[in-house]
């Protein structure tokens, strides 16, 4: 199909003779006529455009919502969770084939893209406890009834290591403040194995990193249950301890077969992995060890949130023998795609993504989302049979190896960075679609209002006669759309590396079988979503968002909402800095951004009011949509964050220090952390990062205006 005509690729030729001008004008009309015939075929009744004239996009959206089936979604989930399917293993290929076959059966254009990536697996692990009275116990590291069925609990990319008869110290969450509290008690963890409980602040990698910095030789990590929930007992939380995203052997470029790979001894690779080994253990094993410790009493400030039976912090007299052996190997991972070509703007992409791979059975994480993605594919296929085709191209993406560090999505984004940067409209992510009750959303702010409007059209799965919006707004936190600064799912490479507006959706929070062998279809049918109504709700919201973003003639982006959030973030930063730095560059840039956003709103209103379908109007809408799409890219900095160049978004991205109090403006957050550790010159570093953010906001304003300065 011919590419849509753009003002940027039409040429104006100034010639000396009137005949030459006439010739140019005739040629221009011929090109315009060819474009019209190629991209707007109204002469054939079977053409998508003609059928869209008969049945508009709103009509198809209504049909989409009537096609939901909780039975169909439950069938998908049951099949996807018959076997554990960790990435890079033979069982994972069954889920590749399952998703691929369903896309094909729906008559969708389907293909698979493979990458080679360094993954990590356990080969041997053991843990024994030696008590003061001379007795000892070999601890079982597998979960009850799961021996041989799922991979043993482990931390991916943990180095191999041993600790022979080492004393144990309890370090609470393993934060810097926790080690300070231990020092105040006279406790030294050097040469010890530390036991840490998982919290919301530190990543696994952050816990191990701090333990190593304080002299520990190994880390045992456990996750507390919710106190009354016995379903979690015996479960062990797997996860990765690698820093950064994507294949560590191909940082910044797609790890295609036969392509460049760094060596394991390369400094860029080494810095991604922890220096000491770690291992996840169950709550029961943790309490057995911690209950036998002596020494100083647990600090008072730790006790309020402590559910485990811990009285003292050690060190010892309990000793442990710890052994862990890992195998790193290059494995082939598989991303599966279904493409629905747009009829007017085939080169503009609306992407819906979910990962397939799971540490175990993955009923919640991630295949509740995979089942929803397949349901959307099924519904879209039905709409296509009724004559629908999207205005812009929709791509359904099934990622691999997310659990190891968003590997599949990151490699694909890196491989397609140029095209995504110029053509991707939005990325809509769903990972754990259903964890329990309650709707949650995270997004870049220009999409907030669209999310709210869509939830007004979806039946609430837990309240008869209500929409999702009604129960959402009536909840304890009301409408509380969070931002996307974390690195916990596949939106990260799209937003933080490529600058693509993004959304992440899910039902429920903090489910008790997270990354354990009990994340199964049985758990979902008993506790998570027995009737699969929440799955239907997520699929409805997800699919309807995509329909709006693919079909609305003018993209439903609201940059006044973005401006308001930027101002909120700046006010919070001002409170944190206490007036120590000038925020005038940012506040001035925000005012410029507000002015550009207001102009865009007026332009959107005028274009929506015009009902003609002439080519000039089409080009005006195309131009505006491109500006709306590209504004987010302005918030990227080509140099990236200091020391972490891969992360390029200066508003939303992870701070280097997990304990940072700033969850936006990551470059400024890093500079503040640096200033607290090395005060000399720290203020100038903070001010420099403030200027970088201001320039990024100015770039976004320029993109919205679509003019050169």
C-alpha positions in Angstrom: 0.0 0.0 0.0 1.3 3.5 -0.8 2.5 5.6 2.1 0.2 8.4 3.1 1.2 11.7 1.8 2.7 14.1 4.3 3.4 17.9 4.2 7.0 17.0 5.0 7.5 14.9 1.8 5.8 17.2 -0.7 8.1 19.5 -2.6 7.5 23.1 -3.7 9.4 23.9 -6.9 9.9 27.5 -8.0 10.3 27.6 -11.8 10.9 30.5 -14.1 8.2 29.7 -16.7 4.4 29.4 -16.2 4.3 26.2 -18.3 6.7 24.6 -15.9 4.5 25.6 -13.0 1.5 24.1 -14.7 3.4 20.9 -15.3 4.3 20.6 -11.6 0.7 21.3 -10.6 -0.6 18.6 -12.9 2.0 16.1 -11.6 0.9 17.0 -8.0 -2.7 16.4 -8.8 -1.9 13.0 -10.3 0.1 12.0 -7.3 -2.7 13.2 -5.0 -5.3 11.3 -7.1 -3.2 8.1 -7.0 -2.8 8.5 -3.2 -6.6 8.8 -2.9 -7.3 5.8 -4.9 -4.7 3.7 -3.1 -5.6 4.7 0.4 -9.3 5.4 0.2 -10.9 2.8 -2.0 -14.6 3.7 -1.9 -15.5 2.3 -5.3 -15.7 -1.3 -4.0 -18.4 -2.4 -1.6 -16.1 -4.9 0.1 -13.4 -2.4 0.9 -12.9 -1.7 4.7 -13.3 2.1 4.1 -16.7 1.7 2.5 -17.9 -0.6 5.3 -16.6 1.9 7.8 -18.8 4.5 6.2 -21.7 2.2 6.9 -20.7 1.2 10.3 -18.6 3.7 12.2 -15.9 2.8 14.7 -18.3 3.5 17.6 -20.6 0.8 16.4 -17.8 -1.7 16.2 -16.7 -0.7 19.8 -20.2 -1.6 21.0 -20.0 -5.0 19.2 -16.6 -5.6 20.7 -18.0 -5.3 24.2 -20.8 -7.8 23.5 -18.3 -10.5 22.4 -16.9 -11.2 25.9 -16.9 -14.8 27.1 -15.6 -15.9 30.5 -15.8 -19.5 29.4 -13.5 -18.8 26.5 -10.9 -16.9 28.6 -10.9 -19.7 31.3 -10.3 -22.3 28.5 -7.3 -20.3 27.3 -5.9 -20.1 30.8 -6.4 -23.7 31.6 -4.5 -24.8 28.5 -1.7 -22.3 29.0 -1.1 -23.5 32.6 -1.0 -27.3 32.1 2.7 -27.3 32.5 5.4 -25.0 34.0 7.0 -23.0 31.2 10.1 -21.1 32.2 11.8 -19.3 29.3 14.4 -21.1 27.2 13.1 -24.6 28.0 11.3 -27.2 26.0 7.9 -26.8 27.8 8.0 -23.1 26.9 7.8 -24.0 23.2 4.3 -25.4 23.8 3.0 -22.0 24.8 4.7 -20.4 21.8 2.9 -22.8 19.5 -0.4 -22.4 21.4 -0.4 -18.6 21.0 0.9 -18.8 17.4 -1.8 -21.3 16.4 -4.6 -19.3 17.9 -3.5 -16.1 16.1 -3.4 -18.1 12.9 -6.7 -19.8 13.5 -8.2 -16.3 13.9 -6.9 -15.6 10.4 -4.6 -12.9 11.7 -1.3 -12.1 10.0 1.1 -14.0 12.4 4.8 -14.3 12.7 7.5 -15.2 15.3 10.7 -13.3 16.0 13.5 -15.2 17.7 16.5 -13.8 19.7 19.4 -15.4 21.5 19.9 -14.3 25.1 21.9 -15.3 28.1 19.6 -16.9 30.7 20.4 -18.5 34.0 19.3 -21.7 35.7 20.1 -23.6 38.9 22.1 -26.8 38.8 22.6 -27.5 42.5 21.5 -25.8 45.8 21.6 -26.9 49.4 21.1 -25.3 52.8 21.7 -26.8 56.2 21.3 -25.2 59.6 23.6 -26.0 62.6 22.2 -25.0 66.0 23.9 -24.1 69.2 23.0 -27.4 70.9 24.9 -29.3 68.2 21.9 -30.5 66.2 21.6 -29.7 62.5 18.9 -29.9 59.9 19.0 -30.1 56.1 16.3 -27.7 54.8 14.1 -28.7 51.9 14.3 -26.0 49.2 11.4 -27.3 47.1 7.8 -26.6 47.6 5.4 -29.2 49.0 4.2 -31.7 46.4 6.2 -29.9 43.6 9.4 -32.0 43.5 10.5 -32.4 39.9 7.5 -30.6 38.5 8.8 -27.0 38.6 12.2 -25.4 38.7 13.6 -25.3 42.2 13.3 -21.9 43.8 16.3 -19.8 42.7 17.5 -16.3 41.8 18.3 -16.0 38.1 21.9 -14.7 37.5 22.9 -15.3 41.1 26.6 -16.3 41.0 27.6 -19.8 42.2 29.1 -19.8 45.7 29.3 -21.5 49.1 29.4 -20.4 52.7 30.7 -23.0 55.2 29.4 -22.8 58.7 28.8 -19.0 58.5 27.0 -17.1 61.2 23.5 -15.7 60.4 22.3 -12.1 60.8 18.8 -10.8 60.3 18.9 -7.5 58.3 15.1 -6.7 58.0 14.5 -5.5 54.5 18.2 -5.1 53.8 18.0 -1.3 53.3 20.8 1.1 54.1 18.9 2.3 57.1 18.6 -1.3 58.4 22.4 -1.7 58.3 22.8 1.6 60.1 20.4 0.2 62.8 22.5 -2.9 63.1 25.7 -0.9 63.4 24.1 1.1 66.2 23.5 -2.2 68.0 27.1 -3.2 67.5 26.3 -5.9 64.9 28.8 -6.5 62.1 27.6 -8.6 59.2 31.0 -9.1 57.6 31.6 -12.7 56.8 28.0 -13.6 57.7 25.0 -15.0 55.7 22.2 -12.4 56.0 18.5 -13.2 56.0 16.3 -10.4 54.5 12.6 -10.2 54.0 11.2 -8.9 50.7 9.7 -5.4 50.8 8.3 -2.9 48.4 11.3 -0.6 48.4 14.3 -2.6 47.4 14.5 -4.9 44.4 16.1 -8.3 44.8 19.2 -7.0 43.1 19.2 -4.0 45.5 19.1 -6.3 48.6 22.0 -8.4 47.4 24.0 -5.4 46.3 23.7 -3.8 49.8 24.5 -7.1 51.5 27.7 -7.4 49.5 28.7 -3.8 50.2 28.4 -4.5 53.9 30.6 -7.6 53.8 28.0 -10.4 53.8 29.0 -13.6 51.9 25.5 -14.7 50.9 21.9 -13.7 51.1 18.8 -15.7 52.0 15.6 -14.0 51.1 12.0 -14.8 52.1 8.6 -13.2 51.5 6.1 -13.0 54.3 2.5 -14.0 53.8 -0.4 -11.8 54.8 -0.7 -13.4 58.3 -3.9 -15.2 57.9 -3.4 -16.6 54.4 -2.2 -20.2 54.7 -2.3 -20.6 50.9 1.1 -19.0 50.8 2.7 -21.3 53.3 5.5 -23.3 51.8 5.6 -21.1 48.7 9.0 -19.6 47.7 9.3 -16.5 45.6 11.6 -16.9 42.6 13.0 -13.9 40.6 15.9 -12.3 39.0 18.8 -10.4 40.6 20.2 -8.9 37.5 20.6 -5.2 37.1 19.3 -3.6 33.9 17.0 -4.9 31.2 17.5 -7.2 28.2 20.1 -9.7 27.2 23.3 -8.8 29.1 25.5 -10.0 26.2 23.9 -7.5 23.7 23.3 -4.3 25.7 21.6 -1.7 23.5 21.2 -3.8 20.4 18.9 -6.8 19.5 20.5 -10.2 20.3 19.9 -11.8 16.9 21.4 -15.1 16.0 24.9 -14.7 14.6 25.1 -11.1 15.8 27.6 -9.5 18.1 27.8 -10.8 21.7 29.9 -9.5 24.5 31.9 -12.1 26.5 31.0 -13.1 30.1 34.2 -11.4 31.3 33.4 -8.0 29.6 33.1 -5.3 32.2 29.6 -4.3 30.8 28.4 -7.8 31.5 30.1 -8.3 34.9 28.5 -5.1 36.4 25.0 -6.5 35.6 25.4 -9.5 38.0 25.7 -9.6 41.9 29.0 -10.2 43.6 27.7 -12.7 46.1 25.2 -15.6 45.8 21.6 -15.5 47.0 18.8 -17.9 47.4 15.0 -17.6 48.1 13.6 -19.6 51.0 10.2 -20.2 52.5 8.7 -18.3 55.4 8.9 -21.6 57.4 12.6 -22.1 56.8 13.3 -18.4 57.5 11.5 -18.6 60.8 13.3 -21.7 61.8 16.6 -20.0 61.3 15.7 -16.6 62.7 13.9 -18.1 65.7 17.2 -19.6 66.9 19.3 -16.4 66.7 20.7 -14.7 69.8 22.4 -11.3 70.2 20.7 -8.0 70.2 16.9 -7.7 70.1 15.2 -6.7 66.9 15.0 -2.9 66.7 11.7 -1.5 67.8 11.2 0.3 64.5 11.3 -3.1 62.6 8.7 -4.8 64.8 5.5 -3.0 63.6 5.6 -4.4 60.1 7.2 -7.7 61.1 4.9 -10.7 60.7 7.6 -13.4 61.1 8.6 -14.9 64.5 11.9 -13.0 65.0 13.2 -11.9 68.4 16.9 -11.3 68.0 19.2 -10.3 65.0 22.3 -12.4 65.7 25.0 -12.8 64.6 24.6 -16.5 65.3 25.1 -18.6 67.3 23.2 -20.5 64.5 25.4 -21.4 61.6 24.5 -22.3 58.0 26.1 -24.2 55.2 25.1 -22.7 51.9 25.8 -24.0 48.4 24.5 -22.7 45.1 25.6 -23.6 41.6 24.2 -21.9 38.5 24.4 -22.4 34.8 24.4 -19.5 32.4 23.6 -20.4 28.9 22.6 -18.7 25.6 19.0 -19.8 24.8 16.6 -19.0 22.0 13.6 -17.0 23.0 10.5 -16.5 20.9 8.2 -13.4 20.5 4.9 -14.0 18.7 3.0 -11.3 16.9 -0.4 -10.9 15.2 -0.8 -7.8 12.9 -4.0 -6.2 11.9 -3.1 -3.7 9.1 -4.6 -0.2 9.3 -6.6 1.0 6.2 -5.6 4.7 6.4 -2.4 4.9 8.4 -0.8 1.4 8.1 2.5 2.9 9.2 1.2 4.0 12.6 1.3 1.2 15.3 -0.9 0.6 18.3 0.8 -2.2 20.3 -0.7 -4.5 22.9 1.7 -6.6 24.8 1.9 -9.4 27.4 4.6 -11.9 28.3 4.1 -15.7 28.1 7.0 -17.1 30.1 6.5 -18.0 33.8 8.7 -19.2 36.7 6.2 -22.0 37.3 2.6 -22.5 36.0 2.0 -18.8 35.7 -1.8 -18.6 36.1 -1.7 -15.1 37.4 1.8 -14.1 36.3 1.6 -13.8 33.3 -1.0 -16.0 31.6 -4.1 -14.3 33.0 -2.8 -11.5 30.7 -2.1 -14.0 27.8 -5.6 -15.4 28.1 -7.0 -11.8 27.9 -4.8 -11.1 24.9 -6.1 -14.1 23.1 -9.7 -13.1 23.9 -9.0 -9.7 22.4 -7.6 -11.3 19.3 -10.7 -13.5 19.0 -13.0 -10.5 19.3 -11.0 -8.4 16.8 -11.1 -11.3 14.3 -14.9 -11.3 14.7 -15.1 -7.6 14.0 -13.0 -8.1 10.9 -15.4 -10.6 9.6 -18.1 -8.0 10.0 -16.1 -5.6 7.9 -14.1 -3.7 10.4 -10.5 -2.7 9.9 -8.6 -0.3 12.1 -7.6 3.1 10.9 -4.0 2.5 12.3 -2.2 -0.9 12.5 -2.8 -2.9 15.6 0.0 -5.3 16.7 -0.6 -8.0 19.4 2.7 -8.9 21.0 3.4 -12.1 23.1 6.8 -11.6 24.8 9.3 -14.3 26.0 11.8 -14.2 28.9 10.2 -11.2 30.7 10.9 -12.8 34.1 14.7 -12.7 33.5 14.6 -9.0 33.0 12.1 -8.0 30.2 14.5 -9.7 27.8 12.1 -10.5 24.9 10.5 -7.1 24.7 13.8 -5.3 25.2 15.6 -7.1 22.4 12.7 -6.4 20.0 12.5 -2.7 21.0 16.3 -2.4 20.5 16.1 -4.2 17.1 13.3 -2.0 15.9 14.1 1.3 17.6 14.2 3.5 14.6 10.8 2.4 13.2 9.2 2.4 16.7 10.6 5.9 17.4 9.0 7.3 14.3 5.8 5.2 14.0 4.6 3.8 17.3 1.6 5.6 18.7 1.2 3.8 22.0 2.1 0.6 23.9 -0.6 -1.0 26.1 0.8 -3.5 28.6 -1.0 -6.2 30.7 1.1 -8.6 32.7 -0.7 -10.0 35.7 -4.2 -9.2 34.4 -5.9 -10.7 37.4 -4.4 -11.0 40.9 -7.6 -10.4 42.9 -10.2 -7.6 43.4 -9.8 -3.9 42.5 -8.8 -2.1 39.3 -5.4 -0.5 39.0 -3.8 1.5 36.2 -0.4 3.0 35.5 0.2 5.3 32.5 1.9 8.3 31.0 -0.4 11.2 31.9 -1.6 12.2 28.4 -3.6 8.9 28.5 -5.2 9.3 32.0 -8.5 10.8 30.7 -8.9 8.1 28.0 -8.5 5.4 30.7 -11.2 7.0 32.8 -13.6 7.3 29.9 -13.1 3.7 28.9 -13.7 2.4 32.4 -17.2 4.1 32.3 -18.1 1.6 29.5 -17.0 -1.7 31.2 -19.2 -3.6 33.6 -17.7 -4.0 37.0 -16.9 -7.7 37.6 -17.6 -7.4 41.4 -20.6 -5.0 41.6 -23.9 -5.8 40.0 -25.2 -2.9 37.9 -22.1 -0.7 38.1 -19.3 0.2 35.8 -15.6 -0.2 36.6 -15.3 3.6 36.9 -18.0 3.8 39.6 -16.3 1.3 41.9 -12.9 2.7 41.1 -13.8 6.3 42.0 -15.6 5.1 45.2 -12.6 3.1 46.4 -10.3 4.1 49.3 -7.8 5.8 46.9 -10.3 7.0 44.3 -9.0 7.5 40.8 -5.3 7.0 41.4 -3.4 6.4 38.2 0.2 5.6 39.0 3.2 6.4 36.8 5.6 4.1 35.0 9.0 4.7 36.6 9.6 1.1 37.6 11.3 -1.7 35.7 8.8 -4.5 36.6 7.2 -5.3 33.3 7.4 -5.0 29.5 6.4 -1.3 29.3 9.9 -0.3 30.5 11.8 -0.6 27.2 8.9 1.1 25.2 8.7 4.1 27.5 12.1 4.5 29.2 14.2 3.6 26.2 12.1 4.5 23.1 9.8 7.2 24.6 6.5 5.6 23.5 3.4 6.6 25.5 2.4 3.6 27.6 -0.3 2.1 29.8 -0.1 -0.9 32.3 -3.4 -2.4 33.6 -4.3 -5.1 36.1 -6.9 -6.3 38.6 -5.9 -6.9 42.2 -2.6 -6.4 44.0 0.0 -8.4 46.0 -1.4 -11.9 45.5 0.1 -14.5 47.9 1.3 -17.0 45.4 3.5 -14.6 43.4 6.4 -16.5 41.6 5.6 -19.7 43.5 4.6 -23.2 42.4 1.1 -22.4 43.7 0.4 -19.8 40.9 -1.8 -22.3 39.2 -5.2 -22.6 37.4 -6.5 -24.2 40.6 -5.6 -21.1 42.6 -7.2 -18.8 40.1 -10.5 -20.7 40.1 -10.6 -20.9 43.9 -9.4 -17.5 44.9 -8.2 -15.1 42.1 -11.2 -15.0 39.8 -13.5 -18.0 40.2 -16.0 -16.9 37.5 -13.4 -15.2 35.3 -15.4 -12.0 35.3 -12.3 -9.9 36.2 -10.5 -11.4 33.2 -13.4 -10.3 31.0 -13.2 -6.7 32.5 -9.5 -6.4 31.9 -9.8 -7.6 28.3 -12.7 -5.2 27.7 -10.7 -2.2 29.0 -7.5 -3.2 27.2 -9.2 -3.9 23.9 -11.4 -0.8 24.0 -8.4 1.4 24.7 -6.7 0.0 21.7 -9.8 0.5 19.5 -9.9 4.2 20.4 -6.2 4.7 19.8 -6.3 2.8 16.5 -9.6 4.2 15.2 -10.2 7.8 16.6 -9.4 10.2 13.7 -7.6 12.5 16.2 -5.6 10.7 18.8 -7.2 11.0 22.3 -4.1 12.4 24.0 -4.4 15.1 26.6 -1.2 17.0 27.2 -2.8 19.5 29.6 -3.1 16.5 31.9 0.6 15.8 31.4 1.4 19.4 32.2 -0.5 19.2 35.4 1.4 16.1 36.5 4.7 17.7 35.6 3.8 20.6 37.9 2.8 18.2 40.7 6.2 16.4 40.3 8.0 19.8 40.4 6.2 20.9 43.6 7.1 17.6 45.2 10.7 18.0 44.1 10.7 21.6 45.6 9.6 20.2 48.9 12.3 17.6 48.9 15.0 20.0 48.0 13.8 22.6 50.5 14.7 25.5 48.2 18.3 24.4 47.9 18.2 24.5 44.1 16.5 26.7 41.6 13.6 25.0 39.8 12.9 28.0 37.7 14.1 26.3 34.5 11.6 23.5 34.9 8.7 25.8 35.9 9.4 28.1 33.0 9.5 25.1 30.6 6.2 23.8 32.0 4.5 27.1 31.2 5.8 26.8 27.6 4.4 23.2 27.6 1.0 24.4 28.9 0.8 27.0 26.1 1.6 24.4 23.5 -0.9 22.0 24.9 -3.7 24.6 24.9 -3.0 25.4 21.3 -3.2 21.7 20.5 -6.5 21.4 22.3 -8.0 24.2 20.2 -6.6 22.6 17.0 -8.1 19.2 18.0 -11.5 20.8 18.6 -11.5 22.5 15.2 -10.5 19.3 13.4 -13.1 17.2 15.1 -15.8 19.7 14.2 -15.0 19.4 10.5 -17.1 16.7 8.9 -15.7 16.7 5.3 -13.4 13.9 4.2 -11.1 15.9 1.8 -7.5 15.1 1.6 -6.4 18.4 3.1 -8.3 17.6 6.3 -6.7 14.1 6.3 -3.3 15.6 6.1 -4.0 18.1 8.9 -5.1 15.3 11.2 -2.1 13.2 10.2 0.2 16.1 11.0 -1.5 16.8 14.4 -1.5 13.1 15.3 2.2 12.8 14.6 2.9 15.8 16.9 0.7 14.2 19.6 2.6 10.9 19.2 6.1 12.4 19.1 5.8 14.7 22.1 6.7 11.9 24.5 10.0 11.3 22.5 11.0 14.9 23.5 11.4 13.8 27.1 14.2 11.4 26.1 17.8 12.5 26.3 20.1 10.8 23.8 22.9 10.6 26.4 20.6 8.8 28.9 21.0 8.9 32.6 24.5 9.3 34.0 26.2 5.9 34.2 23.0 4.2 32.9 22.8 5.5 29.3 20.2 2.9 28.3 17.5 4.7 30.4 16.8 7.8 28.4 13.5 9.2 29.7 14.1 12.2 32.0 10.7 12.2 33.7 9.8 8.6 34.2 12.5 6.0 34.9 14.1 4.1 37.8 16.4 6.0 40.1 19.8 4.3 40.5 19.2 4.1 44.3 16.2 1.9 45.0 15.7 3.9 48.3 15.4 7.2 46.5 12.4 9.3 47.8 11.9 10.6 44.2 10.0 8.3 41.9 10.2 10.6 38.9 12.9 12.8 37.4 15.4 9.9 37.7 18.4 12.0 36.7 17.7 14.5 39.4 17.1 11.6 41.9 20.5 10.2 41.0 22.1 13.6 41.5 20.5 14.0 44.9 21.7 10.6 46.0 25.2 11.5 44.8 25.2 14.8 46.7 24.3 13.1 49.9 27.3 10.7 49.5 29.8 13.3 48.1 28.5 16.7 49.2 31.3 18.6 47.5 30.1 19.8 44.1 26.8 17.9 44.6 24.6 21.0 44.2 26.0 21.8 40.8 25.2 18.2 39.7 21.6 18.6 40.9 21.2 21.9 39.1 22.6 20.4 35.9 20.0 17.7 36.0 17.3 20.2 36.6 18.4 22.0 33.4 18.4 18.7 31.5 14.7 18.1 32.5 13.8 21.6 31.5 15.3 21.1 28.1 13.5 17.8 27.7 10.1 19.5 28.5 11.0 22.3 26.0 11.7 19.6 23.3 8.3 18.1 24.1 6.7 21.5 23.7 8.4 22.0 20.3 7.2 18.6 19.2 3.6 19.6 20.1 3.9 22.8 18.2 5.5 21.1 15.2 7.6 24.1 14.5 11.3 25.0 14.5 12.5 27.5 17.2 
